[in-house]
Amino acid sequence: MTKYSDDFKLELLQRMMPPNAESVLAISNETGIPEQTLYKWKRLAKAKGLVLPSQKTNSEKWNPQDKFSVVLETATLSEIELSKYCRSKGLYVEQVRAWKDACMQANGGVAKQTSELQTELKSKNKAIKKLEKELRRKESALAETAALLVLRKKANAIWGDNEDD
């Protein structure tokens, strides 16, 4: 099992990152490192927070996790730093801003939807309590009626039917 230096791994990961975004297959064929090893390095780098697109595509086809990572990385950057960052990643400043707006809208929609669901849940809980209360009342009325019928039958069996009189 071959051991690779961290610098070598970082160099290959940078080749996988934008703007180069070389494919894992091409790097594997060039270096002789198995594709699975490169994919593992890529997965571990993503877990550490590096932005590596899933496959060689333009930035509009990146998965939402990668876009969100870029938004997080650029949240505190000034205009100049943002421009430099975008050039290094092969992105446009407008794209990052659009992704940021999409993230903000997504969170707003979730909050609104959550409040609507909570309101609906409260109204349904009230309706359930009302129905349970009505059910208990009807069950007790039914039990009382059944008890009266049983008593009437016993009274009729003991004293006979007085309805004929």
Backbone as JSON, one array per atom type, in Angstrom:
{
  "sequence": "MTKYSDDFKLELLQRMMPPNAESVLAISNETGIPEQTLYKWKRLAKAKGLVLPSQKTNSEKWNPQDKFSVVLETATLSEIELSKYCRSKGLYVEQVRAWKDACMQANGGVAKQTSELQTELKSKNKAIKKLEKELRRKESALAETAALLVLRKKANAIWGDNEDD",
  "N": [[0.85, -1.16, 0.0], [0.72, 2.08, -0.99], [2.01, 5.1, 0.35], [1.06, 8.42, 0.34], [2.2, 11.8, 0.25], [0.96, 14.61, 2.15], [1.13, 17.05, 0.84], [1.21, 16.26, -1.83], [-1.3, 15.09, -2.09], [-2.9, 17.35, -1.65], [-2.18, 18.88, -3.86], [-3.25, 17.33, -5.96], [-5.95, 17.44, -5.23], [-6.41, 20.16, -5.59], [-6.25, 20.28, -8.32], [-8.59, 19.03, -8.94], [-10.4, 20.88, -8.14], [-12.36, 23.83, -9.02], [-10.86, 26.44, -10.99], [-9.91, 24.54, -12.74], [-10.94, 21.88, -12.48], [-10.45, 19.14, -13.13], [-11.15, 15.82, -14.22], [-11.59, 12.9, -12.18], [-10.93, 10.51, -13.36], [-9.14, 11.29, -15.4], [-6.99, 12.29, -13.9], [-6.33, 10.0, -12.49], [-5.52, 8.29, -14.57], [-3.25, 9.68, -15.42], [-1.56, 9.82, -13.13], [-1.52, 7.27, -12.08], [-2.7, 6.55, -9.76], [-5.23, 4.81, -8.07], [-8.7, 5.21, -8.95], [-10.63, 5.02, -6.91], [-9.18, 5.69, -4.65], [-8.65, 8.38, -5.14], [-11.27, 9.36, -5.17], [-11.91, 8.9, -2.51], [-10.14, 10.66, -1.2], [-11.19, 13.0, -2.16], [-13.77, 12.94, -1.05], [-13.13, 13.05, 1.71], [-11.91, 15.56, 1.77], [-14.08, 17.17, 1.14], [-15.6, 16.74, 3.42], [-14.06, 18.11, 5.22], [-14.6, 20.64, 4.47], [-13.75, 21.76, 2.06], [-14.43, 23.03, -1.2], [-15.54, 21.07, -3.62], [-16.72, 20.23, -6.66], [-19.16, 17.74, -7.56], [-18.91, 16.44, -10.02], [-17.28, 17.03, -13.22], [-18.58, 19.81, -14.2], [-20.35, 22.75, -15.28], [-20.58, 25.62, -13.11], [-23.25, 26.15, -12.51], [-24.5, 23.76, -12.38], [-23.72, 22.6, -10.07], [-24.05, 20.72, -7.03], [-26.47, 21.37, -4.38], [-25.21, 21.38, -1.84], [-22.52, 22.04, -2.34], [-22.83, 24.59, -3.41], [-23.92, 25.9, -1.21], [-21.76, 25.71, 0.53], [-19.95, 27.42, -0.73], [-21.33, 29.82, -0.45], [-21.26, 30.08, 2.35], [-18.47, 30.28, 2.75], [-17.93, 32.7, 1.52], [-19.36, 34.59, 2.88], [-18.37, 36.51, 4.69], [-16.58, 37.97, 3.25], [-15.03, 40.84, 1.67], [-15.82, 43.0, -1.16], [-13.6, 43.0, -2.91], [-12.14, 40.8, -1.99], [-14.06, 38.85, -2.44], [-14.26, 38.91, -5.24], [-11.68, 38.04, -5.91], [-11.74, 35.48, -4.76], [-13.79, 34.32, -6.31], [-12.6, 34.35, -8.86], [-10.52, 32.53, -8.41], [-11.92, 30.19, -8.08], [-13.28, 29.89, -10.4], [-15.75, 31.1, -10.76], [-18.53, 33.42, -11.0], [-19.17, 36.6, -9.55], [-21.83, 37.36, -9.49], [-23.13, 34.91, -9.63], [-22.55, 33.79, -7.12], [-23.84, 35.63, -5.49], [-26.47, 35.21, -6.33], [-26.81, 32.57, -5.47], [-26.6, 32.99, -2.75], [-28.89, 34.55, -2.3], [-30.81, 32.64, -2.98], [-30.4, 30.78, -0.93], [-31.18, 32.32, 1.25], [-33.86, 32.76, 0.64], [-34.8, 30.18, 0.7], [-34.6, 29.53, 3.41], [-36.4, 31.39, 4.46], [-38.8, 30.51, 3.35], [-39.05, 28.04, 4.57], [-39.38, 28.77, 7.23], [-41.81, 30.13, 7.13], [-43.48, 28.1, 6.2], [-43.25, 26.35, 8.33], [-44.49, 27.8, 10.41], [-47.09, 27.92, 9.39], [-47.73, 25.19, 9.39], [-47.64, 24.68, 12.15], [-49.78, 26.26, 13.05], [-51.87, 24.98, 11.75], [-51.66, 22.48, 12.97], [-52.33, 23.11, 15.63], [-55.03, 23.85, 15.32], [-56.11, 21.44, 14.44], [-55.58, 19.84, 16.65], [-57.3, 21.05, 18.52], [-59.76, 20.44, 17.34], [-59.68, 17.65, 17.54], [-59.7, 17.31, 20.34], [-62.24, 18.36, 20.9], [-63.88, 16.53, 19.53], [-63.22, 14.2, 20.94], [-64.24, 14.81, 23.46], [-66.97, 14.99, 22.88], [-67.39, 12.36, 22.09], [-66.89, 10.97, 24.52], [-69.07, 11.96, 26.0], [-71.22, 10.89, 24.54], [-70.68, 8.16, 24.82], [-71.06, 7.81, 27.56], [-73.78, 8.44, 27.74], [-74.84, 6.38, 26.19], [-74.06, 4.18, 27.74], [-75.62, 4.68, 30.03], [-78.19, 4.45, 28.96], [-78.15, 1.75, 28.19], [-77.91, 0.57, 30.71], [-80.39, 1.31, 31.85], [-82.14, -0.11, 30.18], [-81.42, -2.75, 30.84], [-82.17, -2.8, 33.53], [-84.94, -2.39, 33.24], [-85.65, -4.77, 31.94], [-85.03, -6.62, 33.97], [-86.8, -5.77, 35.97], [-89.24, -6.21, 34.72], [-89.08, -8.99, 34.49], [-89.17, -9.74, 37.14], [-91.54, -8.49, 38.29], [-93.35, -8.66, 36.32], [-95.12, -7.78, 33.28], [-96.45, -4.64, 33.2], [-97.6, -3.2, 31.31], [-99.85, -4.16, 30.04], [-102.0, -3.55, 31.57]],
  "CA": [[0.0, 0.0, 0.0], [1.57, 3.26, -1.14], [1.71, 6.24, 1.21], [1.25, 9.67, -0.39], [2.38, 12.95, 1.14], [-0.18, 15.53, 2.22], [1.3, 18.05, -0.21], [0.84, 15.63, -3.1], [-2.76, 14.96, -2.06], [-3.45, 18.69, -1.81], [-1.95, 19.27, -5.25], [-4.24, 16.63, -6.78], [-7.26, 17.99, -4.9], [-6.53, 21.47, -6.23], [-6.52, 20.04, -9.74], [-10.0, 18.65, -9.04], [-11.22, 22.05, -7.81], [-12.46, 24.85, -10.06], [-11.38, 26.49, -12.35], [-9.44, 23.41, -13.54], [-11.96, 20.84, -12.35], [-10.1, 17.95, -13.9], [-11.9, 14.64, -13.78], [-10.85, 11.92, -11.39], [-10.42, 9.53, -14.31], [-7.96, 11.84, -16.08], [-5.9, 12.35, -12.92], [-5.97, 8.62, -12.21], [-4.74, 7.78, -15.71], [-1.97, 10.39, -15.48], [-0.7, 9.55, -11.98], [-1.5, 5.85, -11.74], [-3.38, 6.35, -8.47], [-6.58, 4.26, -8.33], [-9.81, 6.17, -8.89], [-11.28, 4.93, -5.6], [-8.35, 6.45, -3.71], [-8.89, 9.8, -5.42], [-12.63, 9.68, -4.71], [-11.86, 8.93, -1.05], [-9.51, 11.92, -0.84], [-12.16, 14.06, -2.48], [-14.83, 12.86, -0.03], [-12.57, 13.53, 2.96], [-11.71, 17.01, 1.63], [-15.41, 17.78, 1.24], [-16.0, 16.68, 4.82], [-13.31, 19.15, 5.91], [-15.12, 21.95, 4.07], [-13.29, 22.23, 0.76], [-15.48, 23.01, -2.23], [-15.18, 20.23, -4.76], [-17.94, 19.8, -7.31], [-19.3, 16.29, -7.65], [-18.34, 16.0, -11.28], [-16.84, 18.16, -14.02], [-19.72, 20.48, -14.8], [-20.27, 24.18, -15.01], [-20.94, 25.91, -11.73], [-24.71, 26.18, -12.32], [-24.97, 22.38, -12.16], [-23.19, 22.09, -8.81], [-25.11, 20.29, -6.12], [-26.78, 22.42, -3.41], [-24.26, 21.41, -0.73], [-21.34, 22.79, -2.77], [-23.23, 26.0, -3.53], [-24.06, 26.42, 0.14], [-20.41, 25.85, 1.07], [-19.39, 28.64, -1.31], [-22.02, 30.95, 0.2], [-20.7, 30.21, 3.7], [-17.09, 30.74, 2.68], [-17.86, 34.08, 1.03], [-20.27, 35.45, 3.64], [-17.68, 37.6, 5.39], [-15.56, 38.57, 2.38], [-15.31, 42.13, 1.06], [-16.01, 42.9, -2.61], [-12.33, 42.65, -3.54], [-11.85, 39.41, -1.61], [-15.04, 38.01, -3.13], [-13.85, 38.82, -6.65], [-10.49, 37.19, -5.97], [-12.2, 34.12, -4.48], [-14.53, 33.83, -7.48], [-11.65, 34.07, -9.94], [-9.76, 31.32, -8.1], [-12.82, 29.03, -8.17], [-13.92, 29.85, -11.71], [-17.15, 31.51, -10.57], [-18.85, 34.82, -11.16], [-19.69, 37.2, -8.32], [-23.29, 37.34, -9.6], [-23.58, 33.56, -9.29], [-22.48, 33.62, -5.66], [-24.93, 36.44, -4.91], [-27.73, 34.51, -6.62], [-26.87, 31.42, -4.58], [-26.87, 33.52, -1.41], [-30.32, 34.91, -2.29], [-31.58, 31.39, -2.97], [-30.31, 30.23, 0.43], [-31.99, 33.16, 2.14], [-35.26, 32.5, 0.31], [-35.13, 28.82, 1.16], [-34.81, 29.59, 4.84], [-37.64, 32.13, 4.71], [-39.91, 29.63, 3.0], [-39.15, 26.99, 5.59], [-39.94, 29.36, 8.45], [-43.23, 30.4, 6.86], [-44.16, 26.81, 6.13], [-43.28, 25.81, 9.69], [-45.52, 28.49, 11.18], [-48.38, 27.47, 8.86], [-47.95, 23.83, 9.88], [-47.94, 24.75, 13.57], [-51.14, 26.77, 13.18], [-52.76, 23.89, 11.33], [-51.59, 21.45, 14.0], [-53.1, 23.57, 16.77], [-56.47, 23.77, 15.01], [-56.48, 20.02, 14.4], [-55.61, 19.35, 18.04], [-58.54, 21.53, 19.12], [-60.86, 19.65, 16.78], [-59.59, 16.31, 18.12], [-60.17, 17.38, 21.73], [-63.68, 18.56, 20.87], [-64.49, 15.26, 19.14], [-63.05, 13.24, 22.04], [-65.19, 15.21, 24.5], [-68.3, 14.59, 22.41], [-67.41, 10.9, 22.12], [-67.05, 10.56, 25.92], [-70.45, 12.26, 26.39], [-72.12, 9.91, 23.9], [-70.45, 6.85, 25.42], [-71.73, 7.76, 28.87], [-75.23, 8.39, 27.48], [-75.13, 5.03, 25.72], [-73.94, 3.28, 28.89], [-76.78, 4.94, 30.87], [-79.36, 3.86, 28.28], [-78.03, 0.3, 28.29], [-78.21, 0.21, 32.1], [-81.84, 1.43, 32.03], [-82.78, -1.24, 29.5], [-81.18, -3.96, 31.63], [-83.01, -2.7, 34.72], [-86.32, -2.59, 32.83], [-85.84, -6.2, 31.71], [-85.05, -7.3, 35.26], [-88.05, -5.4, 36.65], [-90.32, -6.93, 34.03], [-88.96, -10.4, 34.8], [-89.54, -9.93, 38.54], [-92.91, -8.08, 38.59], [-94.24, -8.9, 35.18], [-95.33, -6.64, 32.37], [-97.6, -3.83, 33.6], [-98.08, -2.44, 30.15], [-101.13, -4.7, 29.61], [-103.03, -2.97, 32.44]],
  "C": [[0.9, 1.24, 0.0], [1.08, 4.39, -0.26], [2.04, 7.51, 0.43], [1.36, 10.83, 0.59], [1.14, 13.85, 1.08], [-0.09, 16.61, 1.14], [0.87, 17.51, -1.57], [-0.68, 15.49, -3.19], [-3.41, 16.31, -2.32], [-3.31, 19.17, -3.24], [-3.0, 18.62, -6.17], [-5.65, 17.14, -6.5], [-7.47, 19.35, -5.55], [-6.77, 21.32, -7.73], [-7.98, 19.64, -9.96], [-10.93, 19.83, -8.8], [-11.33, 22.99, -9.01], [-11.27, 25.81, -9.95], [-10.91, 25.31, -13.2], [-10.49, 22.32, -13.62], [-11.68, 19.64, -13.23], [-10.85, 16.74, -13.35], [-10.98, 13.68, -13.03], [-10.22, 10.89, -12.32], [-9.14, 10.02, -14.99], [-6.76, 11.88, -15.13], [-5.41, 10.95, -12.6], [-5.11, 8.05, -13.33], [-3.36, 8.41, -15.76], [-1.02, 9.96, -14.36], [-0.58, 8.07, -11.64], [-2.14, 5.55, -10.39], [-4.78, 5.84, -8.76], [-7.67, 5.33, -8.13], [-10.46, 6.18, -7.51], [-10.5, 5.72, -4.55], [-8.58, 7.95, -3.89], [-10.28, 10.22, -4.95], [-12.67, 9.76, -3.17], [-11.24, 10.24, -0.57], [-10.48, 13.08, -1.06], [-13.27, 14.11, -1.43], [-14.35, 13.4, 1.31], [-12.34, 15.05, 2.92], [-13.04, 17.74, 1.73], [-15.88, 17.8, 2.69], [-15.27, 17.74, 5.64], [-13.74, 20.54, 5.49], [-14.6, 22.49, 2.76], [-14.42, 22.11, -0.26], [-14.96, 22.23, -3.42], [-16.47, 19.79, -5.44], [-17.96, 18.3, -7.52], [-18.72, 15.73, -8.94], [-17.93, 17.23, -12.07], [-18.05, 18.73, -14.75], [-19.53, 21.97, -14.6], [-20.88, 24.45, -13.64], [-22.44, 25.95, -11.49], [-25.26, 24.78, -12.05], [-24.36, 21.77, -10.89], [-24.33, 21.65, -7.92], [-25.31, 21.36, -5.04], [-25.79, 22.5, -2.25], [-23.02, 22.23, -1.11], [-21.66, 24.28, -2.89], [-23.34, 26.63, -2.14], [-22.7, 26.62, 0.8], [-19.75, 27.12, 0.55], [-20.01, 29.86, -0.65], [-21.46, 31.16, 1.61], [-19.28, 30.76, 3.68], [-17.0, 32.21, 2.32], [-18.69, 35.04, 1.84], [-19.58, 36.66, 4.25], [-16.67, 38.33, 4.52], [-16.01, 39.94, 1.87], [-15.47, 41.93, -0.45], [-14.73, 42.44, -3.31], [-11.98, 41.2, -3.24], [-12.79, 38.45, -2.31], [-14.67, 37.84, -4.59], [-12.65, 37.9, -6.81], [-10.87, 35.72, -5.75], [-12.89, 33.53, -5.71], [-13.6, 33.51, -8.63], [-10.9, 32.77, -9.67], [-10.61, 30.06, -8.25], [-13.49, 28.91, -9.52], [-15.39, 30.2, -11.65], [-17.3, 32.99, -10.92], [-19.44, 35.33, -9.85], [-21.22, 37.15, -8.32], [-23.85, 35.97, -9.25], [-23.62, 33.38, -7.78], [-23.59, 34.42, -5.0], [-26.28, 35.77, -5.14], [-27.9, 33.3, -5.7], [-27.19, 31.86, -3.16], [-28.35, 33.89, -1.28], [-31.19, 33.66, -2.22], [-31.56, 30.75, -1.59], [-31.19, 31.01, 1.39], [-33.48, 32.91, 1.9], [-35.69, 31.13, 0.81], [-35.41, 28.83, 2.64], [-36.09, 30.32, 5.19], [-38.85, 31.28, 4.42], [-40.13, 28.55, 4.03], [-39.8, 27.55, 6.85], [-41.43, 29.63, 8.28], [-44.02, 29.09, 6.86], [-44.27, 26.2, 7.52], [-44.37, 26.47, 10.51], [-46.91, 28.1, 10.71], [-48.72, 26.07, 9.38], [-48.29, 23.82, 11.37], [-49.35, 25.25, 13.82], [-52.14, 25.69, 12.83], [-52.8, 22.79, 12.39], [-52.41, 21.84, 15.22], [-54.6, 23.45, 16.51], [-56.93, 22.31, 14.96], [-56.52, 19.42, 15.8], [-56.86, 19.8, 18.76], [-59.72, 20.71, 18.64], [-60.86, 18.24, 17.37], [-60.11, 16.31, 19.55], [-61.68, 17.53, 21.79], [-64.4, 17.25, 20.52], [-64.36, 14.22, 20.25], [-64.03, 13.55, 23.17], [-66.6, 14.77, 24.13], [-68.45, 13.07, 22.45], [-67.59, 10.39, 23.54], [-68.49, 10.8, 26.39], [-71.41, 11.23, 25.8], [-71.93, 8.52, 24.47], [-71.13, 6.74, 26.78], [-73.25, 7.72, 28.71], [-75.63, 7.0, 27.03], [-75.06, 4.03, 26.88], [-75.14, 3.44, 29.82], [-78.03, 4.31, 30.28], [-79.32, 2.34, 28.38], [-78.37, -0.17, 29.7], [-79.71, 0.28, 32.37], [-82.59, 0.28, 31.37], [-82.61, -2.53, 30.29], [-82.07, -3.94, 32.88], [-84.48, -2.94, 34.38], [-86.6, -4.07, 32.6], [-85.9, -6.95, 33.02], [-86.35, -7.02, 36.01], [-89.22, -6.14, 36.03], [-90.27, -8.42, 34.35], [-89.43, -10.66, 36.23], [-91.04, -9.65, 38.74], [-93.86, -8.31, 37.44], [-94.44, -7.6, 34.39], [-96.59, -5.9, 32.8], [-98.15, -3.04, 32.43], [-99.42, -2.93, 29.7], [-102.27, -4.02, 30.4], [-103.53, -1.69, 31.94]]
}
